[in-house]
């Protein structure tokens, strides 16, 4: 439940406050690792990448999208 909230927050923040979205995605990444869930980890990386893209960090975003794709 907490993971889903963090993931949704990260996604929603990408439209208004991407820096906060990165923070929420980082928390989701930590939680996904604790839960040992590759699917959740990939989703969290993807959301972080989206927020980084919105912040103009395209190279870092691309690297995280690749990580997410490789997990799936």
C-alpha positions, 0 to 999 in steps of 0.5 A, spaced: 500 500 500 505 504 501 509 503 495 503 504 491 502 511 494 509 513 493 509 511 486 502 515 484 505 521 488 512 520 484 507 520 477 503 526 479 509 530 482 512 529 475 506 534 472 507 540 478 513 539 482 518 534 479 524 535 484 519 532 489 517 526 484 524 524 484 524 524 492 517 520 492 520 515 487 527 514 491 523 512 497 519 507 492 525 504 490 528 503 497 521 500 499 521 496 492 528 493 494 525 491 501 519 488 498 524 484 493 519 486 488 522 487 481 516 489 478 515 495 483 522 496 482 522 497 475 516 502 476 519 506 481 525 507 476 521 509 471 517 514 475 524 517 477 526 517 470 520 521 468 521 526 473 528 527 472 526 528 464 522 534 466 528 537 470 532 536 464 536 531 466 535 527 460 542 523 460 540 520 467 533 519 465 535 515 459 539 511 464 534 509 469 529 508 463 534 502 461 534 499 468 527 499 468 526 496 461 532 491 463 528 489 470 522 487 466 
